[in-house]
Amino acid sequence: MITTIAVFLLVLGFLIFIHELGHYAAARHAGVRVEQFSIGFPPKLWGKKVGETEYLISWIPVGGYVRLWGQNLNDENETDPENYASKSIFQRFYILVAGPSMNLLFAFLFMPLVYMIGVNVPKYLNSYPVVFQVSEQGLAQRIGLQPGDEIVSANGKELQSWQQLYDMVGEISPEATLTLVVSRNGYLVPLKETSLAEMERDGTGWTPHIEPVVGSFSENSQAESAGLQLGDRIIRINGKAIEDWSQITETIQTEQNSTDKAKTNHNSQPSPLTVEVDRNGTIMKIEVIPLYDAANQRFLMGMGIEMTRQSYGPIDSVIMGSERLWFVTRSTFSFMGKLFSGQGTMNDVGGPVRIGQVLGDAARNSITDLFFLVAVISLQLGIFNLFPIPVLDGGHIFFLLLEKIKGGPLNPVFRERIQMVGMSLLMLLMIVITYHDILQLK
């Protein structure tokens, strides 16, 4: 709990500082006097005045603000050159957009660090491309691929790993063809030529060989609770031999569904499984009771494949970081569209409590997990603040647009009332989300 709270306050405080620093720097550049620079909302915890600006740390750590001279209705003065109201629409837009822009810029500069430090990738990607299974009537079968084949080259390029194969497929054009050569029983066998378009349409039709070694545990893992450890090699489940990771899931489902109890009522207690593992050369038998996942209608033991840390060079890191943030951006707008159309649920929305919980978990896992979340939160903070909602930067920018269309300042009473309504709705939304977060913890 202490770690979670500390990480939450540090990360959120830093990202708010970045955001407000953008407003502050743009305001000073435009010649507007800055009265207060606060991390957090009142009441004040600490403050120090330097020159004309009072720097504050406030008690409520879910936001912050920069108070500009002339930004409030009661101190507007269009004749004062240091007054916000005296500046042109373009200058005020520049000041308003600087905060979200800093968050967006920080995210795009910070995310590449995640890939430079190293990210966890499935360990099998760096192993030789040996095929474990071939689906019936699939593309792999049509081109002549068989279980146990090792793919040694693609279009004449020698391969050392699955990652090299996937990278090559990703680099060639959709119109190109692909010719694989495999090693089978000591002989090199060329397979039938196939088009990349056919592969994208039908899928590969093969299953990579993945060692059945425990590489991770999920939260509240049944396997971990029963006594399995990281690095254990699973060799049998209920006496059935396990040679590949894919067989673990298949065997669990088969063993559970073979009982009348599981067939008739998945809500009843699943049957225990005898899992034999090789732990540093010692064979051990561990009894595990799987958990039934009603959403996906399958039984789980709560463990994952082996992972390995992989780092990338500066150029690749920038490319991969940008692609990842672009994916998050598209997903964010897609989610907002579903939410406003009534297709989303409160379970998909996270407030300060859930954000703190996720940040705490990431900090305990690895520095790259934490850095990744910091970049994503910064990105979403920048995007959210640009929405045309009163009180947010996007709301103020929207007022500037109305002012431009009108050809003059908006009615002060209208602006004040809209701001009050926007603040009330935002506070209500925060209370509802926070309350929902707390309920989810129970």
Wavefront OBJ file of the C-alpha trace (Angstrom):
o trace
v 0.000 0.000 0.000
v 2.824 2.399 0.875
v 4.549 1.663 -2.448
v 1.305 2.159 -4.372
v 0.549 5.515 -2.719
v 4.124 6.766 -3.111
v 4.363 5.800 -6.791
v 0.902 7.248 -7.513
v 1.763 10.613 -5.923
v 5.166 10.814 -7.600
v 3.944 9.869 -11.087
v 0.787 11.951 -11.046
v 2.597 14.901 -9.484
v 5.304 14.722 -12.143
v 2.859 14.496 -15.055
v 0.809 17.384 -13.661
v 4.044 19.367 -13.291
v 4.894 18.674 -16.950
v 1.391 19.784 -17.983
v 1.363 22.983 -15.952
v 4.938 23.768 -16.949
v 3.683 23.965 -20.533
v 1.053 26.551 -19.602
v 3.566 28.418 -17.431
v 6.290 28.601 -20.086
v 3.854 29.634 -22.839
v 2.274 32.305 -20.613
v 5.654 33.778 -19.715
v 6.675 33.659 -23.384
v 3.493 35.515 -24.336
v 4.127 38.128 -21.619
v 1.314 37.093 -19.246
v 1.921 37.383 -15.506
v 1.676 34.050 -13.670
v 0.203 34.466 -10.177
v 0.196 30.835 -8.980
v 1.713 27.530 -10.065
v 0.127 24.664 -8.112
v 0.605 20.910 -8.105
v -2.682 19.584 -6.704
v -5.891 21.375 -5.790
v -6.519 23.431 -2.599
v -6.217 23.506 0.340
v -2.570 24.556 0.272
v 0.020 22.223 1.807
v 3.129 24.280 1.050
v 3.862 27.483 -0.804
v 6.680 29.861 -1.637
v 6.523 33.131 -3.560
v 9.339 33.877 -5.993
v 8.995 37.170 -7.799
v 5.370 37.614 -8.920
v 4.563 33.867 -8.843
v 3.542 31.764 -5.834
v 4.573 28.116 -6.191
v 2.278 25.693 -4.350
v 1.879 22.049 -3.443
v -1.752 21.424 -2.517
v -3.508 18.617 -0.680
v -5.710 17.101 -3.412
v -3.261 15.320 -5.767
v -5.555 14.694 -8.739
v -4.798 17.811 -10.747
v -3.087 21.166 -10.720
v -3.345 24.639 -12.161
v -1.531 27.752 -13.282
v -3.409 30.930 -12.309
v -2.792 33.679 -14.851
v -3.405 37.367 -14.293
v -6.618 38.169 -16.165
v -7.858 34.607 -16.715
v -10.643 35.041 -14.154
v -13.666 37.220 -14.883
v -13.031 39.576 -11.948
v -9.485 40.540 -12.963
v -9.761 40.859 -16.753
v -8.111 44.017 -18.054
v -7.634 44.329 -21.811
v -5.422 47.444 -21.371
v -2.824 45.732 -19.155
v -0.091 44.164 -21.376
v 0.585 41.478 -18.718
v -3.112 40.552 -18.518
v -4.319 37.342 -20.159
v -7.417 39.109 -21.500
v -5.250 41.589 -23.400
v -3.682 38.907 -25.569
v -4.850 37.910 -29.034
v -6.900 34.765 -29.663
v -3.818 33.092 -31.143
v -1.693 33.913 -28.069
v -4.362 32.609 -25.698
v -4.728 29.464 -27.823
v -0.945 29.024 -27.646
v -1.032 29.230 -23.836
v -3.970 26.822 -23.524
v -2.689 24.171 -25.905
v 0.834 24.217 -24.422
v -0.170 22.096 -21.387
v -1.659 19.122 -23.263
v 1.085 19.426 -25.885
v 3.741 18.974 -23.192
v 2.069 15.759 -22.047
v 1.856 14.465 -25.624
v 5.455 15.434 -26.346
v 6.666 13.844 -23.118
v 4.869 10.580 -23.984
v 6.483 10.419 -27.445
v 9.923 11.180 -26.001
v 9.555 8.826 -23.038
v 8.040 5.728 -24.644
v 11.180 4.886 -26.703
v 13.073 4.550 -23.396
v 10.873 1.549 -22.605
v 12.185 -0.292 -25.669
v 15.772 0.892 -25.172
v 15.820 -0.412 -21.562
v 14.101 -3.622 -22.642
v 10.647 -5.156 -22.793
v 9.496 -8.659 -21.940
v 8.844 -10.800 -25.009
v 7.966 -14.518 -25.252
v 11.183 -16.510 -24.970
v 10.217 -18.848 -27.818
v 10.537 -15.955 -30.296
v 14.317 -16.182 -29.915
v 14.399 -19.969 -30.371
v 14.728 -21.928 -33.610
v 11.432 -21.936 -35.587
v 10.333 -25.507 -34.912
v 6.680 -26.307 -35.719
v 4.733 -28.281 -33.112
v 1.317 -28.617 -34.751
v -0.242 -28.057 -38.166
v -3.969 -27.414 -38.375
v -6.053 -29.539 -40.696
v -7.092 -27.946 -43.999
v -5.013 -24.854 -43.169
v -2.422 -22.895 -45.148
v 0.499 -24.706 -43.499
v -0.859 -28.076 -44.563
v -1.515 -26.853 -48.110
v 2.110 -25.801 -48.589
v 3.383 -29.110 -47.169
v 4.465 -28.129 -43.654
v 4.516 -30.969 -41.086
v 4.779 -31.178 -37.269
v 8.438 -31.256 -36.202
v 9.668 -29.255 -39.221
v 12.256 -26.591 -38.525
v 11.892 -23.598 -40.859
v 15.489 -22.871 -41.893
v 14.966 -20.195 -44.574
v 12.350 -17.908 -46.077
v 12.769 -16.547 -49.629
v 16.391 -17.649 -49.485
v 17.179 -15.866 -46.204
v 18.516 -18.103 -43.437
v 16.506 -18.060 -40.204
v 17.662 -18.535 -36.624
v 14.470 -17.685 -34.736
v 10.716 -17.195 -34.946
v 11.291 -13.472 -34.506
v 13.380 -13.329 -37.683
v 10.630 -15.110 -39.599
v 7.906 -12.784 -38.314
v 10.067 -9.713 -38.984
v 10.701 -10.833 -42.547
v 7.010 -11.511 -43.202
v 6.222 -8.043 -41.853
v 8.765 -6.379 -44.136
v 7.739 -7.856 -47.496
v 4.915 -6.322 -49.509
v 1.388 -7.828 -49.473
v 1.732 -8.720 -53.156
v 4.922 -10.723 -52.584
v 5.193 -14.493 -52.411
v 6.806 -16.547 -49.673
v 8.823 -19.738 -50.134
v 9.890 -21.660 -47.050
v 12.548 -24.350 -46.752
v 12.394 -26.722 -43.789
v 14.699 -29.256 -42.216
v 12.913 -32.642 -41.966
v 14.617 -35.830 -40.826
v 18.015 -34.432 -41.753
v 16.955 -33.294 -45.253
v 16.196 -29.800 -46.585
v 12.698 -29.733 -48.070
v 11.379 -26.732 -50.078
v 7.665 -26.103 -49.534
v 5.087 -24.871 -51.997
v 5.142 -21.160 -52.742
v 2.374 -19.108 -51.123
v 1.315 -15.467 -51.280
v 1.476 -13.158 -48.282
v -2.097 -12.103 -49.013
v -3.179 -15.746 -48.641
v -1.326 -15.995 -45.334
v -2.967 -12.817 -44.015
v -6.380 -14.088 -45.095
v -6.156 -17.648 -43.785
v -3.512 -17.376 -41.073
v -0.343 -19.441 -40.952
v -1.999 -22.664 -39.805
v 0.988 -23.710 -37.699
v 1.659 -23.683 -33.949
v 5.198 -22.839 -32.768
v 6.871 -25.199 -30.340
v 6.899 -23.540 -26.902
v 8.665 -25.208 -24.012
v 6.210 -26.132 -21.202
v 8.155 -24.108 -18.614
v 6.359 -21.865 -16.124
v 7.428 -18.274 -16.819
v 4.893 -16.176 -14.917
v 1.874 -16.289 -12.646
v -1.336 -14.303 -12.909
v -2.859 -12.511 -9.931
v -4.353 -15.015 -7.455
v -2.831 -17.869 -9.468
v -4.126 -21.336 -8.594
v -0.833 -22.884 -9.736
v 1.302 -20.579 -7.577
v -0.934 -21.125 -4.537
v -0.598 -24.885 -4.993
v 3.203 -24.703 -4.962
v 4.398 -24.441 -8.550
v 7.431 -22.202 -9.044
v 8.909 -20.172 -11.881
v 11.160 -22.364 -14.000
v 9.233 -25.577 -13.326
v 9.000 -27.745 -16.441
v 5.609 -29.444 -16.658
v 6.075 -33.021 -17.833
v 2.693 -34.627 -17.095
v -0.854 -33.663 -16.071
v -2.949 -36.510 -14.662
v -0.418 -38.901 -16.162
v -0.655 -37.437 -19.706
v 2.701 -36.421 -21.197
v 3.259 -32.710 -21.867
v 5.800 -31.819 -24.552
v 4.556 -28.360 -25.571
v 2.857 -25.444 -23.815
v -0.234 -25.753 -26.032
v -0.855 -29.208 -24.589
v -1.251 -27.794 -21.076
v -4.433 -25.893 -21.879
v -5.811 -28.757 -23.996
v -5.171 -31.307 -21.249
v -6.711 -29.146 -18.526
v -9.917 -28.740 -20.533
v -10.031 -32.432 -21.472
v -9.507 -33.612 -17.898
v -12.104 -31.260 -16.450
v -14.729 -31.859 -19.119
v -14.343 -35.613 -18.762
v -16.126 -35.501 -15.395
v -19.906 -35.444 -15.244
v -19.738 -32.718 -12.660
v -17.826 -30.367 -14.947
v -20.079 -31.174 -17.889
v -23.264 -30.366 -16.026
v -22.225 -27.537 -13.747
v -19.125 -25.387 -14.254
v -20.052 -23.393 -11.150
v -19.260 -26.394 -8.940
v -15.777 -27.085 -7.607
v -13.426 -28.141 -10.450
v -11.645 -31.453 -10.083
v -8.040 -31.394 -8.796
v -5.247 -32.086 -11.290
v -2.006 -33.916 -10.536
v 0.740 -31.850 -12.143
v 4.196 -33.458 -12.420
v 7.062 -31.018 -12.814
v 10.805 -31.222 -13.265
v 12.371 -28.773 -10.816
v 16.146 -28.659 -11.219
v 16.254 -32.383 -11.998
v 13.860 -33.415 -9.236
v 10.449 -34.775 -10.257
v 7.635 -33.467 -8.055
v 3.877 -34.052 -8.013
v 1.668 -31.080 -7.122
v -2.110 -31.062 -6.868
v -3.714 -28.021 -8.486
v -7.400 -27.118 -8.535
v -7.971 -24.951 -11.635
v -10.266 -21.958 -11.788
v -13.211 -21.813 -14.191
v -13.218 -18.676 -16.373
v -16.918 -18.166 -17.124
v -16.278 -15.354 -19.630
v -14.171 -17.595 -21.893
v -15.741 -20.887 -20.746
v -12.475 -22.616 -19.927
v -10.427 -23.789 -16.948
v -7.218 -21.992 -15.996
v -4.316 -22.587 -13.631
v -3.113 -18.967 -13.759
v 0.340 -19.229 -15.293
v 2.114 -18.068 -18.434
v 4.964 -18.982 -20.763
v 8.615 -18.043 -20.276
v 9.490 -14.439 -21.102
v 12.819 -12.781 -21.783
v 13.916 -9.149 -21.753
v 14.824 -7.705 -25.132
v 16.204 -4.231 -25.780
v 16.383 -2.291 -29.040
v 18.547 0.388 -30.608
v 17.592 4.096 -30.601
v 16.054 4.139 -34.088
v 14.047 0.946 -33.612
v 12.964 2.162 -30.162
v 11.640 5.435 -31.575
v 9.746 3.576 -34.320
v 8.300 0.963 -31.961
v 7.484 3.546 -29.288
v 5.676 5.755 -31.796
v 3.733 2.787 -33.186
v 2.716 1.749 -29.680
v 1.517 5.238 -28.751
v -0.381 5.536 -32.020
v -2.116 2.242 -31.196
v -2.987 3.542 -27.693
v -4.294 6.795 -29.220
v -6.580 4.925 -31.640
v -7.767 2.672 -28.819
v -8.498 5.693 -26.605
v -10.701 7.374 -29.195
v -12.367 4.058 -30.017
v -13.167 3.554 -26.327
v -14.506 7.108 -25.980
v -16.729 6.533 -29.003
v -18.136 3.360 -27.443
v -18.611 5.106 -24.102
v -20.565 8.007 -25.577
v -22.620 5.649 -27.744
v -23.613 3.591 -24.696
v -21.574 0.505 -25.644
v -18.973 0.957 -22.885
v -19.370 0.165 -19.193
v -18.050 1.581 -15.939
v -15.814 -1.482 -15.647
v -13.783 -0.040 -18.530
v -13.216 3.299 -16.749
v -10.477 3.795 -14.174
v -10.125 6.664 -11.724
v -7.384 7.673 -9.255
v -7.753 4.532 -7.127
v -7.415 2.121 -10.044
v -4.627 4.168 -11.625
v -2.749 4.080 -8.321
v -3.265 0.332 -8.047
v -1.999 -0.300 -11.593
v 0.997 2.000 -11.085
v 1.877 0.217 -7.844
v 1.718 -3.187 -9.554
v 3.860 -1.908 -12.433
v 6.475 -0.481 -10.056
v 6.739 -3.844 -8.287
v 7.034 -5.728 -11.597
v 9.741 -3.786 -13.439
v 10.961 -0.310 -14.298
v 9.907 -0.782 -17.937
v 6.323 -1.599 -16.904
v 6.277 1.600 -14.834
v 7.806 3.707 -17.624
v 5.321 2.289 -20.122
v 2.362 3.264 -17.909
v 3.804 6.731 -17.251
v 4.024 7.344 -21.017
v 0.485 6.034 -21.616
v -1.017 8.104 -18.757
v 0.791 11.211 -20.022
v -0.588 10.581 -23.520
v -4.144 10.124 -22.247
v -3.839 13.147 -19.942
v -2.917 15.249 -22.967
v -5.755 13.828 -25.080
v -8.385 14.146 -22.341
v -7.495 17.780 -21.637
v -8.130 18.669 -25.275
v -11.751 17.496 -25.138
v -14.159 20.476 -25.448
v -15.380 20.163 -21.848
v -15.754 23.351 -19.758
v -12.988 23.758 -17.136
v -10.575 21.644 -19.205
v -8.145 23.240 -21.678
v -10.263 21.981 -24.569
v -13.277 23.828 -23.147
v -11.337 27.103 -23.018
v -10.101 26.507 -26.569
v -13.706 25.932 -27.644
v -14.640 29.302 -26.094
v -11.878 30.919 -28.159
v -13.397 29.378 -31.289
v -16.817 30.796 -30.376
v -15.189 34.158 -29.705
v -13.551 34.069 -33.136
v -16.869 33.206 -34.818
v -18.734 35.883 -32.843
v -16.077 38.487 -33.560
v -15.806 39.604 -29.930
v -15.634 38.448 -26.298
v -18.339 36.097 -25.046
v -20.852 37.199 -22.421
v -19.097 36.994 -18.994
v -22.219 35.651 -17.274
v -22.560 32.895 -19.897
v -18.899 31.918 -19.473
v -19.140 31.851 -15.696
v -22.254 29.669 -15.672
v -20.829 27.227 -18.207
v -17.651 26.973 -16.149
v -19.624 26.263 -12.980
v -21.688 23.569 -14.717
v -18.544 22.023 -16.200
v -16.761 21.986 -12.834
v -19.783 20.443 -11.105
v -20.106 17.698 -13.746
v -16.376 16.980 -13.656
v -16.356 16.700 -9.856
v -19.442 14.462 -9.957
v -17.778 12.246 -12.561
v -14.640 11.986 -10.421
v -16.677 11.027 -7.352
v -18.627 8.355 -9.271
v -15.472 6.862 -10.829
v -13.599 6.888 -7.531
v -16.547 5.254 -5.745
v -16.688 2.585 -8.444
v -12.920 2.023 -8.102
v -13.324 1.456 -4.362
v -16.151 -1.016 -4.916
v -13.943 -2.952 -7.358
v -11.339 -3.385 -4.622
v -13.726 -5.371 -2.430
l 1 2 3 4 5 6 7 8 9 10 11 12 13 14 15 16 17 18 19 20 21 22 23 24 25 26 27 28 29 30 31 32 33 34 35 36 37 38 39 40 41 42 43 44 45 46 47 48 49 50 51 52 53 54 55 56 57 58 59 60 61 62 63 64 65 66 67 68 69 70 71 72 73 74 75 76 77 78 79 80 81 82 83 84 85 86 87 88 89 90 91 92 93 94 95 96 97 98 99 100 101 102 103 104 105 106 107 108 109 110 111 112 113 114 115 116 117 118 119 120 121 122 123 124 125 126 127 128 129 130 131 132 133 134 135 136 137 138 139 140 141 142 143 144 145 146 147 148 149 150 151 152 153 154 155 156 157 158 159 160 161 162 163 164 165 166 167 168 169 170 171 172 173 174 175 176 177 178 179 180 181 182 183 184 185 186 187 188 189 190 191 192 193 194 195 196 197 198 199 200 201 202 203 204 205 206 207 208 209 210 211 212 213 214 215 216 217 218 219 220 221 222 223 224 225 226 227 228 229 230 231 232 233 234 235 236 237 238 239 240 241 242 243 244 245 246 247 248 249 250 251 252 253 254 255 256 257 258 259 260 261 262 263 264 265 266 267 268 269 270 271 272 273 274 275 276 277 278 279 280 281 282 283 284 285 286 287 288 289 290 291 292 293 294 295 296 297 298 299 300 301 302 303 304 305 306 307 308 309 310 311 312 313 314 315 316 317 318 319 320 321 322 323 324 325 326 327 328 329 330 331 332 333 334 335 336 337 338 339 340 341 342 343 344 345 346 347 348 349 350 351 352 353 354 355 356 357 358 359 360 361 362 363 364 365 366 367 368 369 370 371 372 373 374 375 376 377 378 379 380 381 382 383 384 385 386 387 388 389 390 391 392 393 394 395 396 397 398 399 400 401 402 403 404 405 406 407 408 409 410 411 412 413 414 415 416 417 418 419 420 421 422 423 424 425 426 427 428 429 430 431 432 433 434 435 436 437 438 439 440 441 442
